[in-house]
Amino acid sequence: MSEAVTYQVMPANWHDLNALRQIEKACFPQDAWPLWDLIAVLTLPGVVRLKAVIGEEMVGFVGGDARPAERVGWITTLGVLPTYQRRGIATCLLAACEAEMDLPCVKLTVRRSNLGAIYLYQKEGYRQTSIWPGYYPGGEDGLVFEKWR
Ligand SMILES: CC(C)(COP(=O)(O)OP(=O)(O)OC[C@H]1O[C@@H](n2cnc3c(N)ncnc32)[C@H](O)[C@@H]1OP(=O)(O)O)[C@@H](O)C(=O)NCCC(=O)NCCS
């Protein structure tokens, strides 16, 4: 069992850019976002951005694109530094992002091979609804999951 750690979930902002870059590099070796996308997720209106923090260190991040006109929110990124995985941090970030977007339907895409993330989403009530063939760099399929609240 993992050592217990105390973390807090709180809003992120552009001051978190460097920490977010580190999380992206560590969590998404194939799919790390370019700098512009990281700036956008930390600054654009209509985006929910939450970080998990232990002490002074940002250890996890979730981004949510709220689309109230469509009554849908998209989870656009979710990552936890490898050292701090399997402690419930992503579950907590996901729930907080869902609550803050406060929309009836939440959707996301995940690589077909990303079983850890798929288990997490299924555990949290997401169900696969479609496949986007070749969606990811390298040609891997994206699985689309959604959850009704
Ligand atoms: C996927 C990810 C966000 C999960 O973060 P986490 O903080 O470790 O997740 P949690 O601790 O909240 O996991 C909750 C449950 O999800 C499932 N789960 C999470 N990671 C898993 C893994 N690697 N293997 C199997 N099940 C996993 C388990 O059921 C877990 O519960 P348990 O630890 O009691 O068994 C993290 O592994 C990560 O950042 N991966 C790289 C980036 C990524 O793939 N993001 C998702 C893109 S769609």
The ligand as an SDF file (V2000), in Angstrom:
LIG
                    3D

 48 50  0  0  0  0  0  0  0  0999 V2000
   -3.9970    7.9280  -15.1730 C   0  0  0  0  0  0  0  0  0  0  0  0
   -3.5020    8.7500  -13.9650 C   0  0  0  0  0  0  0  0  0  0  0  0
   -3.9840   10.2040  -14.1290 C   0  0  0  0  0  0  0  0  0  0  0  0
   -4.0760    8.1560  -12.6860 C   0  0  0  0  0  0  0  0  0  0  0  0
   -3.6450    8.9570  -11.5970 O   0  0  0  0  0  0  0  0  0  0  0  0
   -3.6530    8.4070  -10.0850 P   0  0  0  0  0  0  0  0  0  0  0  0
   -3.5900    9.5750   -9.1800 O   0  0  0  0  0  0  0  0  0  0  0  0
   -2.6240    7.3550   -9.9590 O   0  0  0  0  0  0  0  0  0  0  0  0
   -5.0990    7.7210  -10.0190 O   0  0  0  0  0  0  0  0  0  0  0  0
   -5.8810    7.2650   -8.6970 P   0  0  0  0  0  0  0  0  0  0  0  0
   -4.9030    6.9900   -7.6050 O   0  0  0  0  0  0  0  0  0  0  0  0
   -6.9560    8.2490   -8.4300 O   0  0  0  0  0  0  0  0  0  0  0  0
   -6.4850    5.8770   -9.2190 O   0  0  0  0  0  0  0  0  0  0  0  0
   -7.8100    5.5040   -8.9120 C   0  0  0  0  0  0  0  0  0  0  0  0
   -8.0690    4.1260   -9.4780 C   0  0  0  0  0  0  0  0  0  0  0  0
   -7.8870    4.1070  -10.8900 O   0  0  0  0  0  0  0  0  0  0  0  0
   -7.3010    2.8430  -11.2790 C   0  0  0  0  0  0  0  0  0  0  0  0
   -5.9370    3.0680  -11.7490 N   0  0  0  0  0  0  0  0  0  0  0  0
   -5.2470    4.2260  -11.7840 C   0  0  0  0  0  0  0  0  0  0  0  0
   -4.0240    4.0310  -12.3310 N   0  0  0  0  0  0  0  0  0  0  0  0
   -3.9620    2.7150  -12.6300 C   0  0  0  0  0  0  0  0  0  0  0  0
   -2.9440    1.9030  -13.2280 C   0  0  0  0  0  0  0  0  0  0  0  0
   -1.7560    2.4040  -13.6060 N   0  0  0  0  0  0  0  0  0  0  0  0
   -3.1980    0.5950  -13.4040 N   0  0  0  0  0  0  0  0  0  0  0  0
   -4.3720    0.0710  -13.0430 C   0  0  0  0  0  0  0  0  0  0  0  0
   -5.3930    0.7850  -12.4660 N   0  0  0  0  0  0  0  0  0  0  0  0
   -5.1670    2.0920  -12.2730 C   0  0  0  0  0  0  0  0  0  0  0  0
   -7.2840    1.9930  -10.0270 C   0  0  0  0  0  0  0  0  0  0  0  0
   -8.5380    1.3470   -9.9500 O   0  0  0  0  0  0  0  0  0  0  0  0
   -7.1460    3.0590   -8.9540 C   0  0  0  0  0  0  0  0  0  0  0  0
   -7.5980    2.6200   -7.6950 O   0  0  0  0  0  0  0  0  0  0  0  0
   -6.5910    1.7830   -6.7350 P   0  0  0  0  0  0  0  0  0  0  0  0
   -5.2740    2.5250   -6.7080 O   0  0  0  0  0  0  0  0  0  0  0  0
   -7.3280    1.7940   -5.4290 O   0  0  0  0  0  0  0  0  0  0  0  0
   -6.4790    0.4250   -7.3600 O   0  0  0  0  0  0  0  0  0  0  0  0
   -1.9450    8.6970  -13.8610 C   0  0  0  0  0  0  0  0  0  0  0  0
   -1.5230    7.3500  -13.9450 O   0  0  0  0  0  0  0  0  0  0  0  0
   -1.2280    9.4920  -14.9250 C   0  0  0  0  0  0  0  0  0  0  0  0
   -0.9790   10.6870  -14.7510 O   0  0  0  0  0  0  0  0  0  0  0  0
   -0.8840    8.8070  -16.0370 N   0  0  0  0  0  0  0  0  0  0  0  0
   -0.1760    9.4630  -17.1380 C   0  0  0  0  0  0  0  0  0  0  0  0
   -1.0750   10.4820  -17.8260 C   0  0  0  0  0  0  0  0  0  0  0  0
   -2.3900    9.8700  -18.3030 C   0  0  0  0  0  0  0  0  0  0  0  0
   -2.4060    8.7770  -18.8590 O   0  0  0  0  0  0  0  0  0  0  0  0
   -3.4800   10.6320  -18.1190 N   0  0  0  0  0  0  0  0  0  0  0  0
   -4.7900   10.2580  -18.6070 C   0  0  0  0  0  0  0  0  0  0  0  0
   -4.9060   10.6590  -20.0210 C   0  0  0  0  0  0  0  0  0  0  0  0
   -6.5060   10.3190  -20.6840 S   0  0  0  0  0  0  0  0  0  0  0  0
  1  2  1  0
  2  3  1  0
  2  4  1  0
  2 36  1  0
  4  5  1  0
  5  6  1  0
  6  7  2  0
  6  8  1  0
  6  9  1  0
  9 10  1  0
 10 11  2  0
 10 12  1  0
 10 13  1  0
 13 14  1  0
 14 15  1  0
 15 16  1  0
 15 30  1  0
 16 17  1  0
 17 18  1  0
 17 28  1  0
 18 19  1  0
 18 27  1  0
 19 20  2  0
 20 21  1  0
 21 22  1  0
 21 27  2  0
 22 23  1  0
 22 24  2  0
 24 25  1  0
 25 26  2  0
 26 27  1  0
 28 29  1  0
 28 30  1  0
 30 31  1  0
 31 32  1  0
 32 33  2  0
 32 34  1  0
 32 35  1  0
 36 37  1  0
 36 38  1  0
 38 39  2  0
 38 40  1  0
 40 41  1  0
 41 42  1  0
 42 43  1  0
 43 44  2  0
 43 45  1  0
 45 46  1  0
 46 47  1  0
 47 48  1  0
M  END
$$$$
